[in-house]
């Protein structure tokens, strides 16, 4: 087991020794705040009067789903800008799949909740779907998932 972890530890050490890691962390913080602000603005723009149930369901669902996708988009744009300035963007590239996975999980769970009424099977499937998506992401990032 230590032989498997050794390359990962060496890669983590090289990653933490990057000279512009603080720039990346600052950009991540700034874009995360921007994405949160955009989500808040969307919430204010899409005011729900509570009379139309379908509209209420759509608004609540879109607010939960919008944040991770807007976060991934902000991180992608920041990575493109930093790349054009010839700065390292490895941390941004590492975090983008996590935001996309969170968005996909929220989208799938939302669609399942709306497609099926409250059922014990659905409540059982939600953590299984989430765990499966996170597991696929981790296997992809570690390099153990074959490229297709």
LUMDREN-217742 format. One record per atom (N, C-alpha, C, O): atom name; residue in one letter; residue number from 1; z, x, y. Coordinates in nm, 2 decimals, always signed. Layout:
N
{site CA A NUM {Z X Y}} ...
//
This chain:
148
{site N X 1 {+0.00 +0.08 -0.12}} {site CA X 1 {+0.00 +0.00 +0.00}} {site C X 1 {+0.00 +0.08 +0.13}} {site O X 1 {-0.07 +0.05 +0.22}} {site N X 2 {+0.08 +0.19 +0.13}} {site CA X 2 {+0.08 +0.28 +0.25}} {site C X 2 {-0.06 +0.34 +0.28}} {site O X 2 {-0.10 +0.36 +0.39}} {site N X 3 {-0.14 +0.36 +0.17}} {site CA X 3 {-0.27 +0.42 +0.19}} {site C X 3 {-0.36 +0.32 +0.26}} {site O X 3 {-0.45 +0.35 +0.33}} {site N X 4 {-0.34 +0.19 +0.23}} {site CA X 4 {-0.42 +0.08 +0.30}} {site C X 4 {-0.38 +0.07 +0.45}} {site O X 4 {-0.47 +0.04 +0.53}} {site N X 5 {-0.26 +0.09 +0.48}} {site CA X 5 {-0.21 +0.07 +0.61}} {site C X 5 {-0.24 +0.19 +0.70}} {site O X 5 {-0.24 +0.18 +0.82}} {site N X 6 {-0.25 +0.31 +0.64}} {site CA X 6 {-0.27 +0.43 +0.72}} {site C X 6 {-0.39 +0.43 +0.82}} {site O X 6 {-0.37 +0.46 +0.93}} {site N X 7 {-0.51 +0.38 +0.77}} {site CA X 7 {-0.62 +0.37 +0.87}} {site C X 7 {-0.59 +0.27 +0.98}} {site O X 7 {-0.63 +0.29 +1.09}} {site N X 8 {-0.52 +0.16 +0.94}} {site CA X 8 {-0.49 +0.06 +1.05}} {site C X 8 {-0.39 +0.12 +1.15}} {site O X 8 {-0.41 +0.09 +1.27}} {site N X 9 {-0.30 +0.19 +1.10}} {site CA X 9 {-0.20 +0.25 +1.19}} {site C X 9 {-0.27 +0.36 +1.28}} {site O X 9 {-0.24 +0.37 +1.40}} {site N X 10 {-0.36 +0.44 +1.23}} {site CA X 10 {-0.43 +0.54 +1.31}} {site C X 10 {-0.52 +0.47 +1.41}} {site O X 10 {-0.52 +0.51 +1.53}} {site N X 11 {-0.58 +0.36 +1.37}} {site CA X 11 {-0.66 +0.29 +1.47}} {site C X 11 {-0.58 +0.22 +1.58}} {site O X 11 {-0.62 +0.22 +1.69}} {site N X 12 {-0.46 +0.17 +1.54}} {site CA X 12 {-0.37 +0.11 +1.64}} {site C X 12 {-0.32 +0.22 +1.74}} {site O X 12 {-0.31 +0.19 +1.86}} {site N X 13 {-0.30 +0.34 +1.69}} {site CA X 13 {-0.25 +0.45 +1.77}} {site C X 13 {-0.36 +0.49 +1.87}} {site O X 13 {-0.33 +0.51 +1.99}} {site N X 14 {-0.49 +0.50 +1.82}} {site CA X 14 {-0.60 +0.53 +1.91}} {site C X 14 {-0.62 +0.42 +2.02}} {site O X 14 {-0.65 +0.45 +2.13}} {site N X 15 {-0.60 +0.30 +1.97}} {site CA X 15 {-0.62 +0.18 +2.06}} {site C X 15 {-0.51 +0.19 +2.17}} {site O X 15 {-0.55 +0.16 +2.29}} {site N X 16 {-0.39 +0.21 +2.14}} {site CA X 16 {-0.28 +0.21 +2.24}} {site C X 16 {-0.29 +0.34 +2.33}} {site O X 16 {-0.23 +0.33 +2.44}} {site N X 17 {-0.36 +0.44 +2.29}} {site CA X 17 {-0.38 +0.56 +2.37}} {site C X 17 {-0.50 +0.55 +2.47}} {site O X 17 {-0.52 +0.64 +2.55}} {site N X 18 {-0.56 +0.43 +2.47}} {site CA X 18 {-0.68 +0.42 +2.57}} {site C X 18 {-0.63 +0.43 +2.71}} {site O X 18 {-0.53 +0.37 +2.75}} {site N X 19 {-0.70 +0.50 +2.79}} {site CA X 19 {-0.66 +0.51 +2.93}} {site C X 19 {-0.66 +0.39 +3.02}} {site O X 19 {-0.58 +0.37 +3.11}} {site N X 20 {-0.75 +0.29 +2.98}} {site CA X 20 {-0.76 +0.17 +3.07}} {site C X 20 {-0.70 +0.05 +3.00}} {site O X 20 {-0.74 -0.06 +3.03}} {site N X 21 {-0.61 +0.07 +2.91}} {site CA X 21 {-0.54 -0.04 +2.84}} {site C X 21 {-0.47 -0.13 +2.94}} {site O X 21 {-0.47 -0.25 +2.93}} {site N X 22 {-0.41 -0.07 +3.05}} {site CA X 22 {-0.34 -0.15 +3.15}} {site C X 22 {-0.44 -0.24 +3.22}} {site O X 22 {-0.41 -0.35 +3.26}} {site N X 23 {-0.56 -0.19 +3.25}} {site CA X 23 {-0.66 -0.27 +3.31}} {site C X 23 {-0.70 -0.39 +3.23}} {site O X 23 {-0.70 -0.50 +3.28}} {site N X 24 {-0.71 -0.36 +3.10}} {site CA X 24 {-0.75 -0.47 +3.01}} {site C X 24 {-0.63 -0.58 +3.01}} {site O X 24 {-0.66 -0.70 +3.01}} {site N X 25 {-0.51 -0.53 +3.00}} {site CA X 25 {-0.40 -0.62 +3.00}} {site C X 25 {-0.39 -0.70 +3.13}} {site O X 25 {-0.36 -0.82 +3.13}} {site N X 26 {-0.42 -0.64 +3.24}} {site CA X 26 {-0.42 -0.71 +3.37}} {site C X 26 {-0.53 -0.81 +3.37}} {site O X 26 {-0.51 -0.92 +3.42}} {site N X 27 {-0.64 -0.78 +3.33}} {site CA X 27 {-0.76 -0.87 +3.32}} {site C X 27 {-0.73 -0.99 +3.23}} {site O X 27 {-0.76 -1.10 +3.26}} {site N X 28 {-0.66 -0.96 +3.12}} {site CA X 28 {-0.63 -1.07 +3.02}} {site C X 28 {-0.53 -1.16 +3.09}} {site O X 28 {-0.54 -1.28 +3.08}} {site N X 29 {-0.43 -1.11 +3.16}} {site CA X 29 {-0.33 -1.19 +3.23}} {site C X 29 {-0.40 -1.27 +3.34}} {site O X 29 {-0.38 -1.40 +3.35}} {site N X 30 {-0.48 -1.21 +3.42}} {site CA X 30 {-0.55 -1.28 +3.52}} {site C X 30 {-0.64 -1.39 +3.47}} {site O X 30 {-0.64 -1.50 +3.53}} {site N X 31 {-0.72 -1.36 +3.37}} {site CA X 31 {-0.81 -1.46 +3.32}} {site C X 31 {-0.74 -1.57 +3.24}} {site O X 31 {-0.79 -1.69 +3.24}} {site N X 32 {-0.63 -1.54 +3.18}} {site CA X 32 {-0.54 -1.65 +3.12}} {site C X 32 {-0.49 -1.74 +3.23}} {site O X 32 {-0.49 -1.86 +3.21}} {site N X 33 {-0.44 -1.69 +3.34}} {site CA X 33 {-0.40 -1.77 +3.45}} {site C X 33 {-0.51 -1.85 +3.50}} {site O X 33 {-0.49 -1.97 +3.54}} {site N X 34 {-0.63 -1.79 +3.52}} {site CA X 34 {-0.75 -1.87 +3.56}} {site C X 34 {-0.78 -1.98 +3.47}} {site O X 34 {-0.81 -2.09 +3.52}} {site N X 35 {-0.78 -1.96 +3.34}} {site CA X 35 {-0.81 -2.06 +3.24}} {site C X 35 {-0.71 -2.17 +3.25}} {site O X 35 {-0.74 -2.29 +3.24}} {site N X 36 {-0.58 -2.14 +3.26}} {site CA X 36 {-0.47 -2.24 +3.28}} {site C X 36 {-0.49 -2.32 +3.40}} {site O X 36 {-0.47 -2.44 +3.40}} {site N X 37 {-0.53 -2.26 +3.51}} {site CA X 37 {-0.56 -2.33 +3.64}} {site C X 37 {-0.67 -2.42 +3.62}} {site O X 37 {-0.67 -2.53 +3.67}} {site N X 38 {-0.78 -2.37 +3.55}} {site CA X 38 {-0.90 -2.46 +3.53}} {site C X 38 {-0.86 -2.58 +3.45}} {site O X 38 {-0.90 -2.69 +3.47}} {site N X 39 {-0.78 -2.56 +3.35}} {site CA X 39 {-0.73 -2.67 +3.26}} {site C X 39 {-0.65 -2.77 +3.35}} {site O X 39 {-0.66 -2.89 +3.33}} {site N X 40 {-0.56 -2.72 +3.43}} {site CA X 40 {-0.48 -2.81 +3.52}} {site C X 40 {-0.57 -2.88 +3.62}} {site O X 40 {-0.55 -3.00 +3.64}} {site N X 41 {-0.67 -2.82 +3.67}} {site CA X 41 {-0.77 -2.89 +3.76}} {site C X 41 {-0.84 -3.00 +3.69}} {site O X 41 {-0.87 -3.10 +3.74}} {site N X 42 {-0.88 -2.97 +3.56}} {site CA X 42 {-0.95 -3.07 +3.48}} {site C X 42 {-0.86 -3.19 +3.46}} {site O X 42 {-0.90 -3.31 +3.47}} {site N X 43 {-0.73 -3.16 +3.44}} {site CA X 43 {-0.63 -3.27 +3.42}} {site C X 43 {-0.62 -3.36 +3.54}} {site O X 43 {-0.61 -3.48 +3.53}} {site N X 44 {-0.62 -3.30 +3.66}} {site CA X 44 {-0.61 -3.37 +3.78}} {site C X 44 {-0.74 -3.45 +3.81}} {site O X 44 {-0.74 -3.56 +3.86}} {site N X 45 {-0.85 -3.39 +3.78}} {site CA X 45 {-0.98 -3.45 +3.80}} {site C X 45 {-1.00 -3.57 +3.71}} {site O X 45 {-1.06 -3.68 +3.75}} {site N X 46 {-0.96 -3.56 +3.59}} {site CA X 46 {-0.97 -3.67 +3.49}} {site C X 46 {-0.85 -3.75 +3.48}} {site O X 46 {-0.78 -3.76 +3.38}} {site N X 47 {-0.81 -3.82 +3.59}} {site CA X 47 {-0.69 -3.90 +3.60}} {site C X 47 {-0.72 -4.02 +3.51}} {site O X 47 {-0.82 -4.09 +3.52}} {site N X 48 {-0.62 -4.05 +3.43}} {site CA X 48 {-0.62 -4.16 +3.34}} {site C X 48 {-0.54 -4.28 +3.39}} {site O X 48 {-0.42 -4.26 +3.42}} {site N X 49 {-0.60 -4.40 +3.41}} {site CA X 49 {-0.52 -4.51 +3.46}} {site C X 49 {-0.45 -4.58 +3.35}} {site O X 49 {-0.38 -4.68 +3.37}} {site N X 50 {-0.48 -4.55 +3.22}} {site CA X 50 {-0.41 -4.61 +3.11}} {site C X 50 {-0.47 -4.74 +3.06}} {site O X 50 {-0.42 -4.80 +2.96}} {site N X 51 {-0.57 -4.80 +3.13}} {site CA X 51 {-0.62 -4.93 +3.09}} {site C X 51 {-0.72 -4.92 +2.98}} {site O X 51 {-0.72 -5.01 +2.89}} {site N X 52 {-0.80 -4.81 +2.97}} {site CA X 52 {-0.90 -4.80 +2.87}} {site C X 52 {-0.85 -4.70 +2.76}} {site O X 52 {-0.83 -4.58 +2.79}} {site N X 53 {-0.82 -4.76 +2.64}} {site CA X 53 {-0.77 -4.67 +2.54}} {site C X 53 {-0.86 -4.56 +2.49}} {site O X 53 {-0.81 -4.45 +2.47}} {site N X 54 {-0.99 -4.59 +2.48}} {site CA X 54 {-1.08 -4.49 +2.44}} {site C X 54 {-1.09 -4.38 +2.54}} {site O X 54 {-1.09 -4.26 +2.50}} {site N X 55 {-1.09 -4.41 +2.67}} {site CA X 55 {-1.09 -4.31 +2.77}} {site C X 55 {-0.96 -4.22 +2.77}} {site O X 55 {-0.97 -4.10 +2.78}} {site N X 56 {-0.85 -4.29 +2.74}} {site CA X 56 {-0.72 -4.22 +2.73}} {site C X 56 {-0.73 -4.11 +2.62}} {site O X 56 {-0.68 -4.00 +2.63}} {site N X 57 {-0.78 -4.16 +2.50}} {site CA X 57 {-0.78 -4.07 +2.38}} {site C X 57 {-0.88 -3.95 +2.41}} {site O X 57 {-0.85 -3.84 +2.38}} {site N X 58 {-0.99 -3.98 +2.48}} {site CA X 58 {-1.09 -3.88 +2.51}} {site C X 58 {-1.03 -3.78 +2.60}} {site O X 58 {-1.05 -3.65 +2.59}} {site N X 59 {-0.96 -3.82 +2.71}} {site CA X 59 {-0.91 -3.73 +2.81}} {site C X 59 {-0.80 -3.64 +2.75}} {site O X 59 {-0.80 -3.52 +2.77}} {site N X 60 {-0.71 -3.70 +2.67}} {site CA X 60 {-0.60 -3.62 +2.61}} {site C X 60 {-0.66 -3.52 +2.52}} {site O X 60 {-0.61 -3.40 +2.52}} {site N X 61 {-0.75 -3.55 +2.44}} {site CA X 61 {-0.81 -3.46 +2.34}} {site C X 61 {-0.89 -3.35 +2.41}} {site O X 61 {-0.88 -3.23 +2.37}} {site N X 62 {-0.96 -3.38 +2.52}} {site CA X 62 {-1.04 -3.28 +2.59}} {site C X 62 {-0.95 -3.18 +2.66}} {site O X 62 {-0.99 -3.06 +2.67}} {site N X 63 {-0.84 -3.22 +2.71}} {site CA X 63 {-0.75 -3.13 +2.77}} {site C X 63 {-0.69 -3.03 +2.68}} {site O X 63 {-0.68 -2.91 +2.71}} {site N X 64 {-0.66 -3.07 +2.55}} {site CA X 64 {-0.60 -2.98 +2.45}} {site C X 64 {-0.71 -2.88 +2.40}} {site O X 64 {-0.68 -2.77 +2.37}} {site N X 65 {-0.83 -2.93 +2.40}} {site CA X 65 {-0.94 -2.85 +2.34}} {site C X 65 {-1.00 -2.76 +2.44}} {site O X 65 {-1.05 -2.65 +2.41}} {site N X 66 {-1.00 -2.80 +2.57}} {site CA X 66 {-1.06 -2.72 +2.68}} {site C X 66 {-1.00 -2.58 +2.70}} {site O X 66 {-1.07 -2.48 +2.72}} {site N X 67 {-0.87 -2.57 +2.69}} {site CA X 67 {-0.80 -2.45 +2.73}} {site C X 67 {-0.85 -2.33 +2.64}} {site O X 67 {-0.89 -2.23 +2.70}} {site N X 68 {-0.84 -2.34 +2.51}} {site CA X 68 {-0.88 -2.21 +2.43}} {site C X 68 {-1.03 -2.18 +2.45}} {site O X 68 {-1.06 -2.06 +2.45}} {site N X 69 {-1.11 -2.28 +2.46}} {site CA X 69 {-1.26 -2.24 +2.48}} {site C X 69 {-1.28 -2.18 +2.62}} {site O X 69 {-1.36 -2.09 +2.64}} {site N X 70 {-1.21 -2.24 +2.72}} {site CA X 70 {-1.22 -2.18 +2.86}} {site C X 70 {-1.16 -2.04 +2.86}} {site O X 70 {-1.21 -1.95 +2.93}} {site N X 71 {-1.06 -2.02 +2.79}} {site CA X 71 {-1.00 -1.88 +2.78}} {site C X 71 {-1.09 -1.78 +2.71}} {site O X 71 {-1.11 -1.67 +2.76}} {site N X 72 {-1.16 -1.82 +2.60}} {site CA X 72 {-1.26 -1.74 +2.54}} {site C X 72 {-1.37 -1.71 +2.63}} {site O X 72 {-1.42 -1.59 +2.64}} {site N X 73 {-1.42 -1.81 +2.71}} {site CA X 73 {-1.52 -1.79 +2.80}} {site C X 73 {-1.48 -1.69 +2.91}} {site O X 73 {-1.56 -1.60 +2.95}} {site N X 74 {-1.36 -1.71 +2.97}} {site CA X 74 {-1.32 -1.61 +3.07}} {site C X 74 {-1.30 -1.47 +3.02}} {site O X 74 {-1.34 -1.38 +3.09}} {site N X 75 {-1.25 -1.46 +2.90}} {site CA X 75 {-1.24 -1.32 +2.84}} {site C X 75 {-1.38 -1.26 +2.81}} {site O X 75 {-1.40 -1.14 +2.83}} {site N X 76 {-1.47 -1.34 +2.77}} {site CA X 76 {-1.61 -1.29 +2.75}} {site C X 76 {-1.67 -1.25 +2.88}} {site O X 76 {-1.73 -1.14 +2.89}} {site N X 77 {-1.66 -1.33 +2.98}} {site CA X 77 {-1.71 -1.29 +3.12}} {site C X 77 {-1.65 -1.16 +3.17}} {site O X 77 {-1.71 -1.08 +3.22}} {site N X 78 {-1.51 -1.15 +3.15}} {site CA X 78 {-1.44 -1.03 +3.20}} {site C X 78 {-1.49 -0.91 +3.12}} {site O X 78 {-1.50 -0.80 +3.17}} {site N X 79 {-1.51 -0.93 +2.99}} {site CA X 79 {-1.56 -0.82 +2.91}} {site C X 79 {-1.70 -0.77 +2.95}} {site O X 79 {-1.73 -0.65 +2.95}} {site N X 80 {-1.79 -0.87 +2.98}} {site CA X 80 {-1.92 -0.83 +3.03}} {site C X 80 {-1.91 -0.76 +3.16}} {site O X 80 {-1.99 -0.66 +3.18}} {site N X 81 {-1.83 -0.80 +3.25}} {site CA X 81 {-1.81 -0.74 +3.38}} {site C X 81 {-1.76 -0.60 +3.36}} {site O X 81 {-1.81 -0.50 +3.42}} {site N X 82 {-1.66 -0.58 +3.28}} {site CA X 82 {-1.60 -0.45 +3.26}} {site C X 82 {-1.70 -0.36 +3.19}} {site O X 82 {-1.70 -0.24 +3.21}} {site N X 83 {-1.78 -0.41 +3.10}} {site CA X 83 {-1.88 -0.33 +3.03}} {site C X 83 {-1.98 -0.28 +3.13}} {site O X 83 {-2.02 -0.17 +3.12}} {site N X 84 {-2.02 -0.37 +3.22}} {site CA X 84 {-2.12 -0.32 +3.32}} {site C X 84 {-2.06 -0.22 +3.42}} {site O X 84 {-2.13 -0.14 +3.47}} {site N X 85 {-1.92 -0.21 +3.43}} {site CA X 85 {-1.86 -0.11 +3.50}} {site C X 85 {-1.82 +0.01 +3.41}} {site O X 85 {-1.75 +0.10 +3.46}} {site N X 86 {-1.87 +0.01 +3.29}} {site CA X 86 {-1.85 +0.12 +3.19}} {site C X 86 {-1.70 +0.14 +3.16}} {site O X 86 {-1.65 +0.25 +3.15}} {site N X 87 {-1.63 +0.03 +3.15}} {site CA X 87 {-1.48 +0.04 +3.11}} {site C X 87 {-1.47 -0.01 +2.96}} {site O X 87 {-1.55 -0.09 +2.92}} {site N X 88 {-1.37 +0.03 +2.90}} {site CA X 88 {-1.34 -0.01 +2.76}} {site C X 88 {-1.30 -0.16 +2.76}} {site O X 88 {-1.23 -0.20 +2.84}} {site N X 89 {-1.35 -0.23 +2.66}} {site CA X 89 {-1.31 -0.37 +2.65}} {site C X 89 {-1.27 -0.41 +2.51}} {site O X 89 {-1.28 -0.53 +2.47}} {site N X 90 {-1.22 -0.32 +2.43}} {site CA X 90 {-1.19 -0.34 +2.29}} {site C X 90 {-1.08 -0.45 +2.28}} {site O X 90 {-1.09 -0.53 +2.18}} {site N X 91 {-0.98 -0.45 +2.36}} {site CA X 91 {-0.88 -0.55 +2.35}} {site C X 91 {-0.93 -0.69 +2.38}} {site O X 91 {-0.90 -0.79 +2.32}} {site N X 92 {-1.02 -0.70 +2.48}} {site CA X 92 {-1.08 -0.83 +2.51}} {site C X 92 {-1.17 -0.88 +2.39}} {site O X 92 {-1.17 -1.00 +2.36}} {site N X 93 {-1.24 -0.79 +2.33}} {site CA X 93 {-1.32 -0.82 +2.22}} {site C X 93 {-1.24 -0.86 +2.10}} {site O X 93 {-1.27 -0.95 +2.02}} {site N X 94 {-1.12 -0.80 +2.09}} {site CA X 94 {-1.03 -0.84 +1.98}} {site C X 94 {-0.97 -0.98 +2.00}} {site O X 94 {-0.95 -1.05 +1.90}} {site N X 95 {-0.94 -1.02 +2.12}} {site CA X 95 {-0.87 -1.14 +2.15}} {site C X 95 {-0.97 -1.26 +2.15}} {site O X 95 {-0.92 -1.38 +2.13}} {site N X 96 {-1.09 -1.24 +2.18}} {site CA X 96 {-1.19 -1.35 +2.19}} {site C X 96 {-1.19 -1.44 +2.06}} {site O X 96 {-1.19 -1.56 +2.07}} {site N X 97 {-1.20 -1.38 +1.94}} {site CA X 97 {-1.20 -1.46 +1.82}} {site C X 97 {-1.07 -1.55 +1.80}} {site O X 97 {-1.08 -1.66 +1.75}} {site N X 98 {-0.96 -1.50 +1.85}} {site CA X 98 {-0.83 -1.57 +1.84}} {site C X 98 {-0.84 -1.70 +1.93}} {site O X 98 {-0.80 -1.81 +1.88}} {site N X 99 {-0.89 -1.69 +2.05}} {site CA X 99 {-0.91 -1.80 +2.13}} {site C X 99 {-1.01 -1.90 +2.07}} {site O X 99 {-0.98 -2.02 +2.07}} {site N X 100 {-1.12 -1.85 +2.02}} {site CA X 100 {-1.22 -1.94 +1.96}} {site C X 100 {-1.16 -2.01 +1.83}} {site O X 100 {-1.18 -2.13 +1.81}} {site N X 101 {-1.08 -1.93 +1.75}} {site CA X 101 {-1.02 -1.99 +1.63}} {site C X 101 {-0.92 -2.10 +1.67}} {site O X 101 {-0.92 -2.21 +1.61}} {site N X 102 {-0.84 -2.08 +1.78}} {site CA X 102 {-0.75 -2.18 +1.82}} {site C X 102 {-0.83 -2.31 +1.87}} {site O X 102 {-0.79 -2.42 +1.84}} {site N X 103 {-0.94 -2.29 +1.94}} {site CA X 103 {-1.02 -2.40 +1.99}} {site C X 103 {-1.08 -2.48 +1.87}} {site O X 103 {-1.08 -2.60 +1.87}} {site N X 104 {-1.13 -2.40 +1.77}} {site CA X 104 {-1.19 -2.47 +1.65}} {site C X 104 {-1.08 -2.55 +1.58}} {site O X 104 {-1.11 -2.66 +1.53}} {site N X 105 {-0.96 -2.49 +1.56}} {site CA X 105 {-0.85 -2.56 +1.49}} {site C X 105 {-0.82 -2.69 +1.57}} {site O X 105 {-0.81 -2.79 +1.51}} {site N X 106 {-0.80 -2.68 +1.70}} {site CA X 106 {-0.77 -2.80 +1.77}} {site C X 106 {-0.88 -2.90 +1.77}} {site O X 106 {-0.85 -3.02 +1.75}} {site N X 107 {-1.00 -2.86 +1.77}} {site CA X 107 {-1.11 -2.95 +1.76}} {site C X 107 {-1.12 -3.02 +1.63}} {site O X 107 {-1.13 -3.14 +1.62}} {site N X 108 {-1.11 -2.94 +1.52}} {site CA X 108 {-1.11 -3.00 +1.39}} {site C X 108 {-0.99 -3.10 +1.36}} {site O X 108 {-1.01 -3.21 +1.31}} {site N X 109 {-0.88 -3.06 +1.40}} {site CA X 109 {-0.76 -3.15 +1.38}} {site C X 109 {-0.77 -3.27 +1.47}} {site O X 109 {-0.74 -3.38 +1.42}} {site N X 110 {-0.82 -3.26 +1.59}} {site CA X 110 {-0.85 -3.38 +1.67}} {site C X 110 {-0.95 -3.47 +1.61}} {site O X 110 {-0.93 -3.59 +1.61}} {site N X 111 {-1.06 -3.42 +1.56}} {site CA X 111 {-1.16 -3.50 +1.50}} {site C X 111 {-1.10 -3.57 +1.37}} {site O X 111 {-1.13 -3.69 +1.35}} {site N X 112 {-1.03 -3.50 +1.29}} {site CA X 112 {-0.97 -3.56 +1.18}} {site C X 112 {-0.87 -3.67 +1.21}} {site O X 112 {-0.86 -3.78 +1.15}} {site N X 113 {-0.79 -3.65 +1.32}} {site CA X 113 {-0.69 -3.75 +1.36}} {site C X 113 {-0.77 -3.88 +1.41}} {site O X 113 {-0.72 -3.99 +1.38}} {site N X 114 {-0.88 -3.86 +1.47}} {site CA X 114 {-0.95 -3.98 +1.52}} {site C X 114 {-1.03 -4.04 +1.41}} {site O X 114 {-1.06 -4.16 +1.42}} {site N X 115 {-1.08 -3.97 +1.32}} {site CA X 115 {-1.16 -4.02 +1.21}} {site C X 115 {-1.08 -4.10 +1.11}} {site O X 115 {-1.12 -4.20 +1.05}} {site N X 116 {-0.95 -4.05 +1.08}} {site CA X 116 {-0.87 -4.12 +0.99}} {site C X 116 {-0.74 -4.17 +1.06}} {site O X 116 {-0.69 -4.10 +1.15}} {site N X 117 {-0.69 -4.28 +1.01}} {site CA X 117 {-0.57 -4.33 +1.07}} {site C X 117 {-0.45 -4.24 +1.02}} {site O X 117 {-0.47 -4.16 +0.93}} {site N X 118 {-0.33 -4.27 +1.07}} {site CA X 118 {-0.22 -4.19 +1.02}} {site C X 118 {-0.20 -4.20 +0.87}} {site O X 118 {-0.17 -4.31 +0.82}} {site N X 119 {-0.22 -4.09 +0.80}} {site CA X 119 {-0.21 -4.09 +0.66}} {site C X 119 {-0.13 -3.97 +0.62}} {site O X 119 {-0.14 -3.86 +0.68}} {site N X 120 {-0.06 -3.98 +0.51}} {site CA X 120 {+0.01 -3.86 +0.46}} {site C X 120 {-0.09 -3.74 +0.42}} {site O X 120 {-0.05 -3.63 +0.44}} {site N X 121 {-0.20 -3.78 +0.37}} {site CA X 121 {-0.30 -3.68 +0.33}} {site C X 121 {-0.34 -3.59 +0.46}} {site O X 121 {-0.36 -3.47 +0.45}} {site N X 122 {-0.37 -3.66 +0.57}} {site CA X 122 {-0.41 -3.60 +0.69}} {site C X 122 {-0.30 -3.50 +0.74}} {site O X 122 {-0.33 -3.39 +0.78}} {site N X 123 {-0.18 -3.55 +0.73}} {site CA X 123 {-0.06 -3.46 +0.78}} {site C X 123 {-0.05 -3.34 +0.69}} {site O X 123 {+0.00 -3.24 +0.73}} {site N X 124 {-0.08 -3.36 +0.56}} {site CA X 124 {-0.08 -3.24 +0.47}} {site C X 124 {-0.20 -3.15 +0.50}} {site O X 124 {-0.18 -3.03 +0.48}} {site N X 125 {-0.31 -3.20 +0.53}} {site CA X 125 {-0.43 -3.12 +0.55}} {site C X 125 {-0.43 -3.04 +0.68}} {site O X 125 {-0.49 -2.93 +0.68}} {site N X 126 {-0.36 -3.08 +0.78}} {site CA X 126 {-0.37 -3.01 +0.91}} {site C X 126 {-0.32 -2.87 +0.90}} {site O X 126 {-0.39 -2.78 +0.94}} {site N X 127 {-0.20 -2.84 +0.84}} {site CA X 127 {-0.16 -2.70 +0.83}} {site C X 127 {-0.25 -2.62 +0.73}} {site O X 127 {-0.27 -2.50 +0.75}} {site N X 128 {-0.31 -2.69 +0.63}} {site CA X 128 {-0.39 -2.61 +0.54}} {site C X 128 {-0.52 -2.57 +0.61}} {site O X 128 {-0.57 -2.46 +0.59}} {site N X 129 {-0.58 -2.66 +0.69}} {site CA X 129 {-0.70 -2.62 +0.77}} {site C X 129 {-0.67 -2.51 +0.87}} {site O X 129 {-0.74 -2.41 +0.88}} {site N X 130 {-0.56 -2.52 +0.94}} {site CA X 130 {-0.52 -2.42 +1.03}} {site C X 130 {-0.50 -2.29 +0.96}} {site O X 130 {-0.55 -2.18 +1.01}} {site N X 131 {-0.43 -2.29 +0.85}} {site CA X 131 {-0.40 -2.16 +0.78}} {site C X 131 {-0.53 -2.10 +0.73}} {site O X 131 {-0.55 -1.98 +0.73}} {site N X 132 {-0.62 -2.18 +0.68}} {site CA X 132 {-0.75 -2.13 +0.63}} {site C X 132 {-0.83 -2.07 +0.74}} {site O X 132 {-0.88 -1.96 +0.72}} {site N X 133 {-0.84 -2.13 +0.86}} {site CA X 133 {-0.91 -2.07 +0.97}} {site C X 133 {-0.85 -1.94 +1.01}} {site O X 133 {-0.92 -1.84 +1.04}} {site N X 134 {-0.72 -1.94 +1.03}} {site CA X 134 {-0.65 -1.81 +1.07}} {site C X 134 {-0.67 -1.70 +0.96}} {site O X 134 {-0.69 -1.59 +1.00}} {site N X 135 {-0.66 -1.74 +0.83}} {site CA X 135 {-0.68 -1.64 +0.73}} {site C X 135 {-0.82 -1.58 +0.73}} {site O X 135 {-0.84 -1.46 +0.72}} {site N X 136 {-0.92 -1.67 +0.75}} {site CA X 136 {-1.06 -1.62 +0.76}} {site C X 136 {-1.08 -1.52 +0.88}} {site O X 136 {-1.14 -1.42 +0.87}} {site N X 137 {-1.01 -1.56 +0.99}} {site CA X 137 {-1.02 -1.47 +1.11}} {site C X 137 {-0.96 -1.34 +1.09}} {site O X 137 {-1.01 -1.24 +1.12}} {site N X 138 {-0.84 -1.34 +1.03}} {site CA X 138 {-0.77 -1.21 +1.00}} {site C X 138 {-0.85 -1.13 +0.90}} {site O X 138 {-0.87 -1.01 +0.92}} {site N X 139 {-0.91 -1.19 +0.80}} {site CA X 139 {-0.99 -1.11 +0.70}} {site C X 139 {-1.11 -1.06 +0.77}} {site O X 139 {-1.16 -0.95 +0.74}} {site N X 140 {-1.17 -1.13 +0.86}} {site CA X 140 {-1.29 -1.08 +0.94}} {site C X 140 {-1.25 -0.96 +1.03}} {site O X 140 {-1.32 -0.86 +1.03}} {site N X 141 {-1.14 -0.98 +1.10}} {site CA X 141 {-1.10 -0.87 +1.19}} {site C X 141 {-1.05 -0.74 +1.12}} {site O X 141 {-1.08 -0.63 +1.16}} {site N X 142 {-0.99 -0.76 +1.00}} {site CA X 142 {-0.95 -0.64 +0.92}} {site C X 142 {-1.07 -0.57 +0.85}} {site O X 142 {-1.07 -0.46 +0.82}} {site N X 143 {-1.18 -0.65 +0.84}} {site CA X 143 {-1.30 -0.60 +0.78}} {site C X 143 {-1.31 -0.63 +0.63}} {site O X 143 {-1.39 -0.57 +0.56}} {site N X 144 {-1.22 -0.71 +0.58}} {site CA X 144 {-1.22 -0.74 +0.43}} {site C X 144 {-1.31 -0.86 +0.40}} {site O X 144 {-1.33 -0.89 +0.28}} {site N X 145 {-1.37 -0.93 +0.50}} {site CA X 145 {-1.46 -1.04 +0.48}} {site C X 145 {-1.60 -0.98 +0.48}} {site O X 145 {-1.64 -0.92 +0.58}} {site N X 146 {-1.68 -1.00 +0.38}} {site CA X 146 {-1.81 -0.95 +0.38}} {site C X 146 {-1.90 -1.01 +0.49}} {site O X 146 {-1.89 -1.13 +0.51}} {site N X 147 {-1.98 -0.94 +0.55}} {site CA X 147 {-2.07 -0.99 +0.65}} {site C X 147 {-2.19 -1.06 +0.58}} {site O X 147 {-2.24 -1.01 +0.48}} {site N X 148 {-2.23 -1.18 +0.63}} {site CA X 148 {-2.33 -1.25 +0.57}} {site C X 148 {-2.45 -1.27 +0.66}} {site O X 148 {-2.55 -1.33 +0.63}} 
//
